[in-house]
Amino acid sequence: MPIPTRSRRACAAVLLGVSLALAGCSGTGGSQAKEAAADRGAAAPEAAAGAQGPDSAYGSGSSRAGQDGSKAAKPDAVWQHVIRTAELSVEVEDVDEALARARDVAAAAGGHVADESTTREDGGGLASRISLRVPQAAYEEVLGKLAGTGKLLARRVDAKDVTDQVVDVESRVATQRASVARVRELMDRATRLADVVELERELSSRQANLESLLAQQASLKDRTSLATITLELSEPEAAGARDDDEPGVVDALRGGWDALVTSLTWFVVVLAALAPWLALLAAGYAVWRRVLGPWRARRRARRPQAPAAGTPAAGTPAAGAPAAGAPGEERD
C-alpha cells in the first residue's frame, strides 16, 4: 500500500528534527569536554606553583597574567628602612670652590649642610670637612658627583637595615597610644578621688613612655629618610714640602743660628730670674766688707801673738845676757 505524500513529508520532518537534536547534543558535549580540558590545563600550573611555594605562585600568576593580558593584583613589596652613611676624602685644587660645588649639589638634591669646618694645614693649604644630609633617592647620584669633584683618596660606604627596629617602634607606639586612651576613658568614668589620683599617675607614666617612643620613631625616620655623606677636602702639598728632608749647609747655618739665639734667650731669662738673688748677695758682701771687715782686723790686732819657737818671751833675758839683779843692785 503506497504511503501518502503527506505522511512521507511528516516522517521526513520528524527524522530531520531528531538528527538536528542529536547533532546539537554532540556539539554541546564536545564543547564541554574542551572546556574541562582547558580548565585542567590551567589548573596544572597553579598546582605546580602551589607546590613550589608562595613566591613561585606569585611569579607564575604574574607571568600568566602578562601572557593573558589580564590585570592581576601583585603582592605589595616590603618597604625596607636603611640608614646610609658615606665618607669621602678628595684632593682638589681649590677647597673654597669645591665647597661651593658640594653645597650646590646637596641643595639641588633637596638636602642641606649639617656641619662644616675649615682649617689651614702646616704646608699652607686648606683642609675642609663638610657633612651633608641628602634624600635616600638621590644618595647614589650625590655620592657620584662629590667623588668626581677632584682626586678621590678614600671612600667608605655603610648601609644598616633597621626595618625590624622601625616596625617594632611603630607597634609599640600604637600599643602605647591605645593604653593611654584606655586610661583616659577610665579617668572619665572615675568618681572616687583616690581612683582619679592613681589614674593620673598611671597616665603620666604611660604618656612619658609614649613620648620617648615617638622621639625614637622621629629619629629613625630622619636617619632613614636622609642619608649622611661626610666629605673631606684637601689641597695638594706645595712643591717645597714634597722635597726630601735632608739638611743642607743653609739649613745647618740656620739651625745653628736658631740654637745660638735660643741659648742666649734662655741665658737672659735665667739671669733675669737670678737677678734679685744676686743683688741680695752683693748687698750682703758690701755690708761685710764695710762693717765686719775692720772690726775683725782691730780684734785681731788686739789679740797677743804667741812667741815663735826659739824666741824668748817678753821679759825673759836672752842667753848670755846678765840676769836682772836684785833691787838696789847696781848694773854695769
Rosetta silent file (secondary structure, phi, psi, omega in degrees, C-alpha in Angstrom):
SEQUENCE: MPIPTRSRRACAAVLLGVSLALAGCSGTGGSQAKEAAADRGAAAPEAAAGAQGPDSAYGSGSSRAGQDGSKAAKPDAVWQHVIRTAELSVEVEDVDEALARARDVAAAAGGHVADESTTREDGGGLASRISLRVPQAAYEEVLGKLAGTGKLLARRVDAKDVTDQVVDVESRVATQRASVARVRELMDRATRLADVVELERELSSRQANLESLLAQQASLKDRTSLATITLELSEPEAAGARDDDEPGVVDALRGGWDALVTSLTWFVVVLAALAPWLALLAAGYAVWRRVLGPWRARRRARRPQAPAAGTPAAGTPAAGAPAAGAPGEERD
SCORE:     score description
SCORE:     0.000 S_00000001
   1 L     0.000  122.757 -176.950    0.000    0.000    0.000 S_00000001
   2 L   -71.060  141.479 -178.804    1.614    3.184   -1.021 S_00000001
   3 L   -80.563  136.555 -179.413    2.357    5.776    1.662 S_00000001
   4 L   -65.551  155.657 -178.623    0.606    9.075    1.138 S_00000001
   5 H   -64.233  -36.912  179.948    2.653   12.063    0.172 S_00000001
   6 H   -65.309  -39.431 -179.875    1.604   13.979    3.280 S_00000001
   7 H   -67.088  -39.679  178.498    2.757   11.136    5.555 S_00000001
   8 H   -62.398  -40.200  179.389    6.129   10.984    3.833 S_00000001
   9 H   -65.668  -37.618  179.566    6.670   14.639    4.404 S_00000001
  10 H   -66.766  -42.457  179.494    5.755   14.323    8.117 S_00000001
  11 H   -65.194  -40.358  179.232    8.176   11.445    8.587 S_00000001
  12 H   -63.973  -38.399  178.536   10.949   13.362    6.851 S_00000001
  13 H   -65.569  -40.587  179.289   10.364   16.363    9.098 S_00000001
  14 H   -64.535  -45.316  179.866   10.488   14.157   12.230 S_00000001
  15 H   -62.808  -38.438  177.883   13.708   12.480   11.104 S_00000001
  16 H   -65.070  -40.847  178.736   15.294   15.874   10.338 S_00000001
  17 H   -64.974  -41.557  179.480   14.385   17.213   13.785 S_00000001
  18 H   -63.468  -41.716  179.974   15.793   14.127   15.524 S_00000001
  19 H   -64.914  -40.294  177.895   19.085   14.392   13.574 S_00000001
  20 H   -64.893  -39.327  178.316   19.420   18.069   14.394 S_00000001
  21 H   -63.657  -44.277  178.711   18.790   17.365   18.075 S_00000001
  22 H   -62.790  -39.143  179.222   21.431   14.622   18.120 S_00000001
  23 H   -65.163  -39.352  177.988   23.947   16.929   16.386 S_00000001
  24 H   -64.739  -42.267  179.408   23.351   19.701   18.963 S_00000001
  25 H   -63.128  -42.392  179.541   23.873   17.330   21.884 S_00000001
  26 H   -65.416  -38.035  178.656   27.131   16.051   20.422 S_00000001
  27 H   -65.897  -41.275  178.816   28.331   19.613   19.821 S_00000001
  28 H   -64.123  -43.161  179.150   27.468   20.649   23.371 S_00000001
  29 H   -62.784  -37.746  179.765   29.239   17.634   24.832 S_00000001
  30 H   -66.301  -42.250  179.277   32.346   18.367   22.724 S_00000001
  31 H   -65.447  -39.070  177.672   32.499   21.978   23.828 S_00000001
  32 H   -63.997  -38.501  178.550   32.082   20.944   27.479 S_00000001
  33 H   -64.717  -41.372  178.904   34.879   18.406   27.086 S_00000001
  34 H   -64.472  -41.232  179.375   37.112   21.048   25.568 S_00000001
  35 H   -64.522  -39.486  178.618   36.350   23.494   28.427 S_00000001
  36 H   -64.624  -40.401  178.438   37.082   20.797   31.012 S_00000001
  37 H   -64.788  -40.094  178.692   40.416   20.028   29.319 S_00000001
  38 H   -64.559  -40.068  178.194   41.276   23.705   29.270 S_00000001
  39 H   -62.983  -41.280  179.167   40.400   24.003   32.960 S_00000001
  40 H   -65.496  -38.143  178.608   42.597   21.018   33.785 S_00000001
  41 H   -66.600  -34.520  178.514   45.433   22.544   31.767 S_00000001
  42 H   -75.308  -31.762 -178.930   45.092   25.850   33.615 S_00000001
  43 H   -74.762  -26.443 -178.161   44.894   24.147   36.994 S_00000001
  44 H   -61.907  -49.378  177.188   48.087   22.147   36.424 S_00000001
  45 H   -61.191  -35.751  179.620   50.478   25.218   36.515 S_00000001
  46 H   -66.225  -39.188  177.971   48.646   26.559   39.579 S_00000001
  47 H   -65.876  -40.156  178.165   49.095   23.267   41.392 S_00000001
  48 H   -65.453  -39.731  178.067   52.777   23.206   40.457 S_00000001
  49 H   -65.517  -39.642  177.455   53.170   26.789   41.635 S_00000001
  50 H   -64.214  -34.742  178.219   51.449   25.965   44.923 S_00000001
  51 H   -69.941  -30.363 -179.495   53.817   23.052   45.433 S_00000001
  52 H   -79.937  -18.740  178.397   56.829   25.310   44.897 S_00000001
  53 L   124.524  172.095 -177.563   55.719   27.906   47.461 S_00000001
  54 H   -64.939  -38.537 -177.740   54.029   31.273   47.659 S_00000001
  55 H   -64.485  -41.967  178.723   56.772   33.138   45.840 S_00000001
  56 H   -64.316  -37.340  178.255   56.641   30.743   42.899 S_00000001
  57 H   -63.117  -41.217  178.313   52.871   31.059   42.818 S_00000001
  58 H   -63.647  -38.701 -179.045   53.203   34.873   42.705 S_00000001
  59 H   -68.425  -42.984  179.828   55.689   34.585   39.861 S_00000001
  60 H   -65.370  -40.618 -179.945   53.570   32.143   37.845 S_00000001
  61 H   -63.538  -40.889 -178.842   50.464   34.208   38.358 S_00000001
  62 H   -68.315  -40.590  179.099   52.200   37.372   37.242 S_00000001
  63 H   -66.775  -39.455  179.653   53.677   35.728   34.136 S_00000001
  64 H   -67.164  -37.306  178.773   50.355   34.137   33.251 S_00000001
  65 H   -66.150  -35.904  178.202   48.600   37.455   33.736 S_00000001
  66 H   -67.403  -36.645  179.510   51.129   39.097   31.444 S_00000001
  67 H   -70.313  -40.825 -178.112   50.545   36.463   28.768 S_00000001
  68 H   -79.502  -16.434 -179.105   46.763   36.677   29.020 S_00000001
  69 L    82.447   10.256 -179.892   46.812   40.482   29.238 S_00000001
  70 L   -85.377  157.458  179.880   44.769   40.486   32.451 S_00000001
  71 L   -97.625   76.241  179.533   45.383   42.944   35.279 S_00000001
  72 L   -80.605  143.300 -179.075   46.107   40.557   38.133 S_00000001
  73 L   -75.019  132.209  178.945   46.922   42.122   41.516 S_00000001
  74 L   -99.203  149.981  179.377   50.553   41.741   42.625 S_00000001
  75 L   -68.116  145.295 -179.921   51.626   41.378   46.277 S_00000001
  76 L   -69.786  134.045  178.009   52.912   44.571   47.946 S_00000001
  77 L   -75.399  143.656  179.743   56.710   44.719   48.303 S_00000001
  78 L   -74.521  124.409 -179.673   58.048   45.098   51.839 S_00000001
  79 L   -78.601  126.044 -179.206   59.449   48.591   52.311 S_00000001
  80 L   -96.931  139.325  177.370   62.962   48.476   53.771 S_00000001
  81 L  -107.717  114.012 -174.233   64.265   51.116   56.157 S_00000001
  82 E  -126.680  135.309  174.105   68.017   51.569   55.710 S_00000001
  83 E   -96.400  116.034 -176.938   70.404   54.052   57.327 S_00000001
  84 E  -109.993  131.367  176.164   73.011   55.022   54.734 S_00000001
  85 E  -134.618  150.293  179.746   76.276   56.783   55.543 S_00000001
  86 E  -148.449  147.101  176.784   79.335   57.526   53.413 S_00000001
  87 E  -128.399  126.687 -179.576   82.746   59.108   53.928 S_00000001
  88 E  -123.482  140.045  173.798   84.760   60.579   51.046 S_00000001
  89 E  -122.950  116.604 -172.875   88.280   62.024   51.017 S_00000001
  90 E  -128.866  137.926  175.474   89.016   64.082   47.900 S_00000001
  91 E  -100.638  124.738 -175.908   92.028   66.167   46.893 S_00000001
  92 L  -126.939  163.048  178.727   91.091   69.331   44.986 S_00000001
  93 L   -77.241  -36.420 -178.468   92.924   72.327   43.583 S_00000001
  94 L  -133.368  114.237 -177.657   90.701   74.886   45.340 S_00000001
  95 H   -67.929  -41.113 -178.921   88.913   73.966   48.561 S_00000001
  96 H   -61.064  -44.017  179.030   86.611   77.007   48.508 S_00000001
  97 H   -65.262  -41.007  178.908   85.380   76.216   45.017 S_00000001
  98 H   -65.750  -36.461  176.754   84.860   72.540   45.888 S_00000001
  99 H   -63.711  -43.899  178.772   82.887   73.505   48.996 S_00000001
 100 H   -62.112  -39.587  178.979   80.594   75.739   46.971 S_00000001
 101 H   -67.064  -39.973  178.918   80.015   72.933   44.479 S_00000001
 102 H   -63.442  -40.548  177.409   79.231   70.445   47.263 S_00000001
 103 H   -63.606  -42.357  179.815   76.661   72.826   48.743 S_00000001
 104 H   -64.028  -41.470  179.873   75.037   73.319   45.338 S_00000001
 105 H   -63.463  -43.266  179.438   74.860   69.567   44.699 S_00000001
 106 H   -65.685  -41.908  179.515   73.220   68.929   48.085 S_00000001
 107 H   -65.563  -39.313  179.464   70.733   71.771   47.616 S_00000001
 108 H   -65.564  -29.744  178.944   69.807   70.588   44.117 S_00000001
 109 L   -85.352   -1.837 -178.924   69.072   67.118   45.503 S_00000001
 110 L    89.650   17.619  179.849   66.834   68.516   48.253 S_00000001
 111 L  -104.858 -166.108 -178.926   69.385   68.148   51.051 S_00000001
 112 E  -154.371  168.551  178.452   71.234   70.530   53.328 S_00000001
 113 E   -90.459  123.659 -179.642   74.568   71.071   55.078 S_00000001
 114 E   -92.230  -35.953 -177.126   74.624   69.634   58.595 S_00000001
 115 E  -156.165  148.787 -179.397   78.169   70.533   59.667 S_00000001
 116 E  -155.102  138.444  177.439   81.223   72.264   58.195 S_00000001
 117 E  -149.182  141.109 -178.630   84.741   73.106   59.382 S_00000001
 118 E  -133.760  133.872  179.017   87.809   74.511   57.567 S_00000001
 119 E  -134.582  162.666  176.865   91.436   74.694   58.784 S_00000001
 120 E  -107.513  128.523 -176.487   94.795   75.643   57.309 S_00000001
 121 L   -83.607  173.883 -178.239   97.471   72.962   57.327 S_00000001
 122 L   -63.251  -34.070 -179.939  101.195   73.355   58.021 S_00000001
 123 L   -72.518   -7.364  179.428  102.010   73.315   54.323 S_00000001
 124 L   102.967  -14.149 -179.624   99.811   76.368   53.766 S_00000001
 125 L   -82.620  164.583  178.805   96.908   74.594   52.043 S_00000001
 126 E   -93.525  149.028  174.302   93.310   74.488   53.238 S_00000001
 127 E  -135.025  131.691 -176.221   91.527   71.406   54.554 S_00000001
 128 E  -132.147  149.110  177.225   87.766   71.272   54.994 S_00000001
 129 E  -131.761  121.676 -176.532   85.276   68.742   56.372 S_00000001
 130 E  -130.152  137.533  179.066   81.596   69.053   55.463 S_00000001
 131 E  -112.540  125.471 -176.146   78.657   66.829   56.412 S_00000001
 132 E  -115.882  142.173  173.747   75.679   66.677   54.037 S_00000001
 133 E  -115.083  117.259 -177.103   72.159   65.254   54.542 S_00000001
 134 E  -126.824  154.950  177.025   70.507   64.220   51.277 S_00000001
 135 E   -62.866  153.113 -178.031   67.347   62.206   50.476 S_00000001
 136 H   -62.161  -33.832 -177.475   67.731   58.466   50.051 S_00000001
 137 H   -66.242  -30.206 -178.399   66.512   58.646   46.444 S_00000001
 138 H  -102.308   13.135 -174.898   69.366   60.989   45.466 S_00000001
 139 H   -62.610  -51.805 -176.905   72.035   59.301   47.598 S_00000001
 140 H   -64.580  -40.944 -179.076   73.874   57.468   44.805 S_00000001
 141 H   -64.736  -45.858  179.449   73.738   60.425   42.432 S_00000001
 142 H   -64.552  -39.376  179.427   75.081   62.891   45.001 S_00000001
 143 H   -61.768  -41.717  178.328   77.787   60.436   46.042 S_00000001
 144 H   -66.079  -40.529  179.644   78.990   60.105   42.455 S_00000001
 145 H   -66.556  -40.489 -179.954   79.061   63.867   41.888 S_00000001
 146 H   -68.479  -36.798  178.706   81.008   64.520   45.092 S_00000001
 147 H   -66.759  -27.105  179.276   83.516   61.764   44.285 S_00000001
 148 L   -88.569    9.748  179.293   84.136   63.409   40.909 S_00000001
 149 L   -66.622  -35.838 -178.734   84.965   66.768   42.451 S_00000001
 150 L  -159.074 -145.303  179.779   88.706   66.013   42.387 S_00000001
 151 E   -84.915  116.347 -177.296   91.165   63.202   43.015 S_00000001
 152 E   -74.958  121.567  179.427   89.481   60.526   45.150 S_00000001
 153 E   -97.939  -38.036 -178.327   91.774   59.469   48.008 S_00000001
 154 E  -155.696  150.725  179.110   89.463   57.290   50.116 S_00000001
 155 E  -147.388  133.762  179.233   85.840   56.144   50.125 S_00000001
 156 E  -140.836  123.442 -177.495   83.809   54.311   52.760 S_00000001
 157 E  -123.326  137.436 -178.286   80.106   53.448   52.392 S_00000001
 158 E  -137.878  139.290  178.045   77.903   51.833   55.029 S_00000001
 159 E  -134.019  125.469 -177.770   74.250   50.702   54.956 S_00000001
 160 E  -121.451  120.207 -178.810   72.412   49.476   58.059 S_00000001
 161 E   -83.746  118.149 -179.171   68.991   47.824   57.764 S_00000001
 162 L  -119.724   29.597 -178.962   66.738   48.938   60.649 S_00000001
 163 H   -61.185  -45.525  179.655   63.427   47.666   59.274 S_00000001
 164 H   -60.694  -39.992 -179.708   62.826   45.404   62.278 S_00000001
 165 H   -67.675  -40.177  178.982   63.543   48.264   64.664 S_00000001
 166 H   -64.596  -44.273  179.473   61.207   50.626   62.820 S_00000001
 167 H   -63.934  -41.035  179.566   58.394   48.062   62.794 S_00000001
 168 H   -63.499  -43.455  179.959   58.915   47.317   66.482 S_00000001
 169 H   -66.195  -40.838  178.250   58.814   51.009   67.440 S_00000001
 170 H   -61.997  -41.058  178.342   55.686   51.597   65.350 S_00000001
 171 H   -64.700  -42.489  179.589   53.960   48.663   67.031 S_00000001
 172 H   -66.944  -35.290  176.882   54.939   49.875   70.488 S_00000001
 173 H   -63.825  -44.747  179.313   53.732   53.387   69.669 S_00000001
 174 H   -62.772  -42.843  179.464   50.334   52.054   68.597 S_00000001
 175 H   -64.283  -42.149 -178.225   50.061   49.902   71.730 S_00000001
 176 H   -68.521  -36.000  177.176   51.081   52.764   73.998 S_00000001
 177 H   -64.559  -42.026  177.388   48.593   55.126   72.378 S_00000001
 178 H   -63.245  -38.100  178.830   45.791   52.606   72.928 S_00000001
 179 H   -65.012  -42.035  178.103   46.909   52.232   76.552 S_00000001
 180 H   -63.824  -39.772  178.734   46.841   55.994   77.083 S_00000001
 181 H   -63.550  -39.990  178.717   43.374   56.166   75.534 S_00000001
 182 H   -64.732  -40.632  178.737   42.101   53.437   77.885 S_00000001
 183 H   -64.962  -38.449  177.823   43.442   55.250   80.927 S_00000001
 184 H   -63.873  -39.703  177.774   41.756   58.459   79.778 S_00000001
 185 H   -63.816  -40.499  177.739   38.454   56.615   79.428 S_00000001
 186 H   -64.562  -36.116  177.514   38.835   55.228   82.938 S_00000001
 187 H   -65.645  -36.070  179.037   39.536   58.719   84.234 S_00000001
 188 H   -66.224  -30.771 -178.644   36.341   59.982   82.634 S_00000001
 189 H   -94.050   -8.740 -177.664   34.332   57.283   84.458 S_00000001
 190 L   -72.620  141.393  179.849   36.177   57.500   87.790 S_00000001
 191 L  -118.287  -28.297 -179.516   34.246   59.014   90.698 S_00000001
 192 L   -84.839  144.267 -178.653   36.478   58.446   93.707 S_00000001
 193 H   -65.067  -39.779 -179.716   39.344   60.839   94.373 S_00000001
 194 H   -62.437  -40.114  178.638   41.788   58.004   95.116 S_00000001
 195 H   -65.628  -39.284 -179.991   40.986   56.387   91.786 S_00000001
 196 H   -64.585  -43.159  179.536   41.491   59.675   89.951 S_00000001
 197 H   -62.738  -44.350  179.793   44.870   60.246   91.610 S_00000001
 198 H   -64.133  -40.607  179.436   46.027   56.714   90.781 S_00000001
 199 H   -68.229  -36.155  177.214   44.847   57.023   87.195 S_00000001
 200 H   -64.671  -40.342  177.094   46.590   60.364   86.766 S_00000001
 201 H   -63.222  -42.954  179.861   49.852   58.825   87.975 S_00000001
 202 H   -67.258  -38.413  178.937   49.442   55.935   85.573 S_00000001
 203 H   -65.452  -40.077  178.829   48.543   58.280   82.718 S_00000001
 204 H   -63.093  -42.030  179.402   51.640   60.398   83.337 S_00000001
 205 H   -64.542  -45.852 -178.665   53.889   57.328   83.256 S_00000001
 206 H   -69.456  -32.961  177.457   52.351   55.966   80.066 S_00000001
 207 H   -67.414  -37.655  176.650   52.408   59.383   78.404 S_00000001
 208 H   -64.625  -42.039  177.245   56.134   59.691   79.159 S_00000001
 209 H   -62.859  -38.925  179.181   56.753   56.268   77.611 S_00000001
 210 H   -65.401  -41.536  178.845   54.737   57.280   74.558 S_00000001
 211 H   -64.766  -38.035  176.766   56.743   60.487   74.106 S_00000001
 212 H   -63.417  -42.672  178.248   60.004   58.515   74.354 S_00000001
 213 H   -65.596  -38.244  178.338   58.798   56.093   71.693 S_00000001
 214 H   -65.381  -36.540  176.742   57.691   58.976   69.474 S_00000001
 215 H   -65.247  -41.842  176.171   61.155   60.529   69.800 S_00000001
 216 H   -62.344  -40.977  179.526   62.746   57.221   68.760 S_00000001
 217 H   -63.863  -41.751  179.289   60.360   56.977   65.839 S_00000001
 218 H   -65.708  -39.125  178.467   61.188   60.515   64.701 S_00000001
 219 H   -64.704  -43.773  178.097   64.928   59.815   64.953 S_00000001
 220 H   -64.274  -38.485  179.451   64.612   56.627   62.910 S_00000001
 221 H   -64.788  -40.361  179.903   62.505   58.413   60.337 S_00000001
 222 H   -66.851  -42.926 -177.227   65.078   61.191   59.989 S_00000001
 223 H   -73.694  -27.377  179.026   68.021   58.797   59.653 S_00000001
 224 H   -88.703  -23.018  179.335   66.250   56.529   57.177 S_00000001
 225 H   -86.445  -27.893  179.757   64.782   59.283   55.039 S_00000001
 226 E  -121.541  129.195  176.637   68.027   61.295   54.765 S_00000001
 227 E   -89.067  153.059 -177.942   71.443   59.785   54.103 S_00000001
 228 E  -110.595  124.845  178.554   74.598   61.283   55.629 S_00000001
 229 E  -122.448  120.400  178.629   77.630   61.993   53.445 S_00000001
 230 E  -104.103  120.349 -175.832   80.838   63.290   55.053 S_00000001
 231 E  -114.294  125.252  176.288   83.206   64.931   52.573 S_00000001
 232 E  -109.794  121.162 -177.939   86.839   65.752   53.417 S_00000001
 233 E  -113.378  138.330  179.395   88.542   68.176   51.024 S_00000001
 234 E  -145.338  150.184  177.937   92.262   68.941   50.940 S_00000001
 235 L   -95.130  151.834  179.175   94.611   70.820   48.655 S_00000001
 236 L   -64.686  150.422 -179.809   97.825   69.271   47.246 S_00000001
 237 L   -70.238  153.848  178.280  101.038   69.960   49.150 S_00000001
 238 L   -68.378  159.693 -177.650  103.465   72.605   47.899 S_00000001
 239 H   -63.769  -36.931  179.476  106.484   71.523   45.843 S_00000001
 240 H   -65.817  -33.343 -179.455  108.903   72.569   48.591 S_00000001
 241 H   -73.619  -19.906 -179.128  107.077   70.460   51.139 S_00000001
 242 H   -84.668  -11.509 -179.757  107.378   67.376   48.918 S_00000001
 243 L   -68.420  163.131  177.508  111.213   67.517   48.834 S_00000001
 244 L   -66.792  156.382 -178.035  113.277   65.228   50.979 S_00000001
 245 L   -91.326   24.160  178.989  114.087   66.370   54.496 S_00000001
 246 L   -73.034  127.408 -177.014  117.871   66.020   54.063 S_00000001
 247 L   -74.110  149.438  175.861  119.586   69.058   55.677 S_00000001
 248 L  -116.543 -172.415 -179.058  121.940   71.300   53.668 S_00000001
 249 H   -64.372  -43.740  179.956  124.564   73.932   54.505 S_00000001
 250 H   -64.211  -40.171  177.862  121.994   76.691   54.659 S_00000001
 251 H   -63.999  -37.828  178.849  119.785   74.555   56.877 S_00000001
 252 H   -66.064  -43.825  177.936  122.755   73.857   59.157 S_00000001
 253 H   -62.531  -43.066  179.271  123.610   77.559   59.422 S_00000001
 254 H   -64.124  -40.375  178.694  120.010   78.424   60.086 S_00000001
 255 H   -66.220  -40.213  177.723  119.782   75.691   62.693 S_00000001
 256 H   -65.176  -41.458  178.112  122.987   76.832   64.418 S_00000001
 257 H   -63.610  -42.040  178.133  121.850   80.436   64.469 S_00000001
 258 H   -62.812  -38.656  178.663  118.486   79.398   65.889 S_00000001
 259 H   -66.084  -40.177  178.324  120.248   77.339   68.562 S_00000001
 260 H   -63.779  -46.462  179.268  122.501   80.303   69.478 S_00000001
 261 H   -61.652  -40.081  179.576  119.591   82.699   69.701 S_00000001
 262 H   -65.640  -41.299  179.692  117.666   80.193   71.776 S_00000001
 263 H   -64.485  -44.818  178.457  120.616   79.667   74.150 S_00000001
 264 H   -62.647  -39.472  179.090  121.131   83.417   74.601 S_00000001
 265 H   -61.813  -44.829  179.257  117.452   83.877   75.194 S_00000001
 266 H   -67.625  -34.653  177.962  117.432   81.214   77.889 S_00000001
 267 H   -63.284  -44.338  178.322  120.607   82.663   79.430 S_00000001
 268 H   -63.255  -38.654 -179.961  118.991   86.081   79.680 S_00000001
 269 H   -65.299  -43.721  178.985  115.874   84.518   81.138 S_00000001
 270 H   -65.585  -40.770  178.535  117.870   82.624   83.790 S_00000001
 271 H   -63.379  -40.230  177.464  119.909   85.727   84.571 S_00000001
 272 H   -65.060  -34.737  178.366  116.752   87.779   84.988 S_00000001
 273 H   -69.909  -32.504 -179.186  115.385   85.122   87.330 S_00000001
 274 H   -88.566   -7.604 -176.427  118.601   85.175   89.420 S_00000001
 275 H   -56.014  -45.876  178.454  118.942   88.997   89.449 S_00000001
 276 H   -60.540  -40.765 -179.706  117.122   89.506   92.801 S_00000001
 277 H   -67.705  -40.122  178.190  119.247   86.851   94.476 S_00000001
 278 H   -64.634  -38.867  177.653  122.467   88.286   93.031 S_00000001
 279 H   -63.573  -40.747  178.563  121.523   91.780   94.248 S_00000001
 280 H   -64.630  -40.953  178.699  120.877   90.419   97.747 S_00000001
 281 H   -66.346  -38.997  177.819  124.242   88.642   97.790 S_00000001
 282 H   -64.211  -41.052  177.697  126.049   91.809   96.601 S_00000001
 283 H   -63.174  -41.555  178.197  124.434   93.876   99.356 S_00000001
 284 H   -64.202  -39.243  178.882  125.465   91.314  101.971 S_00000001
 285 H   -66.409  -40.002  178.129  129.042   91.296  100.723 S_00000001
 286 H   -62.786  -42.100  177.560  129.197   95.105  100.833 S_00000001
 287 H   -62.101  -41.352 -179.632  127.971   95.118  104.440 S_00000001
 288 H   -65.355  -39.924 -179.216  130.562   92.538  105.390 S_00000001
 289 H   -68.138  -37.825 -173.813  133.363   94.498  103.758 S_00000001
 290 H   -88.463  -28.627 -174.554  132.450   97.839  105.364 S_00000001
 291 H  -109.727  -57.979 -174.259  131.385   96.785  108.852 S_00000001
 292 H   -75.012  -28.940 -178.947  132.610   93.349  109.736 S_00000001
 293 H   -63.394  -56.018  178.572  135.968   93.602  107.952 S_00000001
 294 H   -61.941  -37.405 -179.549  137.504   96.492  110.000 S_00000001
 295 H   -63.646  -41.334  178.857  136.046   95.140  113.211 S_00000001
 296 H   -69.168  -32.338  177.672  137.693   91.772  112.707 S_00000001
 297 H   -66.880  -44.891  178.412  141.012   93.497  111.810 S_00000001
 298 H   -63.769  -40.050  178.962  141.022   95.536  115.053 S_00000001
 299 H   -65.472  -35.791  178.391  140.147   92.461  117.087 S_00000001
 300 H   -69.658  -33.549  179.930  142.988   90.535  115.506 S_00000001
 301 H   -70.330  -35.655  179.793  145.408   93.351  116.300 S_00000001
 302 H   -72.971  -23.328 -176.235  144.459   93.396  119.993 S_00000001
 303 L   -74.737  126.561  178.838  144.941   89.663  120.440 S_00000001
 304 L   -64.863  141.395 -178.494  148.563   88.802  121.822 S_00000001
 305 L   -91.450  140.200  178.369  150.574   86.781  119.444 S_00000001
 306 L   -72.294  137.940 -179.779  152.274   83.549  120.696 S_00000001
 307 L   -64.975  147.786  179.016  156.139   83.591  120.569 S_00000001
 308 L   -75.906  163.376 -178.766  157.686   81.664  117.835 S_00000001
 309 L   -64.511  128.230 -179.869  159.836   78.593  118.614 S_00000001
 310 L    86.045    2.621  179.906  163.360   79.628  119.890 S_00000001
 311 L  -107.014  122.393 -178.450  162.291   83.210  120.539 S_00000001
 312 L   -64.062  144.608  178.643  162.446   84.319  124.242 S_00000001
 313 L   -69.475  163.513 -179.867  159.252   85.526  125.656 S_00000001
 314 L   -63.129  132.228  179.330  158.866   89.140  126.599 S_00000001
 315 L    87.821   -1.460  178.727  160.718   89.963  129.925 S_00000001
 316 L  -103.491  123.865 -177.622  162.969   86.865  129.716 S_00000001
 317 L   -65.583  145.453  178.888  166.713   87.650  129.328 S_00000001
 318 L   -73.492  165.685 -179.492  168.328   86.203  126.338 S_00000001
 319 L   -66.652  133.958 -179.048  171.037   83.594  126.631 S_00000001
 320 L    86.064   -6.896  179.078  174.424   85.122  127.703 S_00000001
 321 L   -90.291  141.744 -179.575  172.778   88.311  128.900 S_00000001
 322 L   -63.668  140.640 -179.921  173.234   89.234  132.574 S_00000001
 323 L   -72.293  153.852  179.084  170.337   88.451  134.687 S_00000001
 324 L   -67.984  127.371 -178.894  168.457   91.235  136.216 S_00000001
 325 L   -75.756  176.066  178.939  169.834   91.948  139.775 S_00000001
 326 L   -69.840  166.822  178.893  168.024   92.431  142.885 S_00000001
 327 L   -63.576  137.662  179.902  166.515   95.692  143.627 S_00000001
 328 L    86.062   -5.328  178.757  169.106   98.235  144.607 S_00000001
 329 L   -86.261  134.550 -178.151  171.914   96.301  142.908 S_00000001
 330 L   -74.856  144.319  177.978  173.997   98.304  140.567 S_00000001
 331 L  -107.187  141.364  178.427  174.177   97.267  136.988 S_00000001
 332 L   -72.066    0.000    0.000  177.341   97.587  134.922 S_00000001
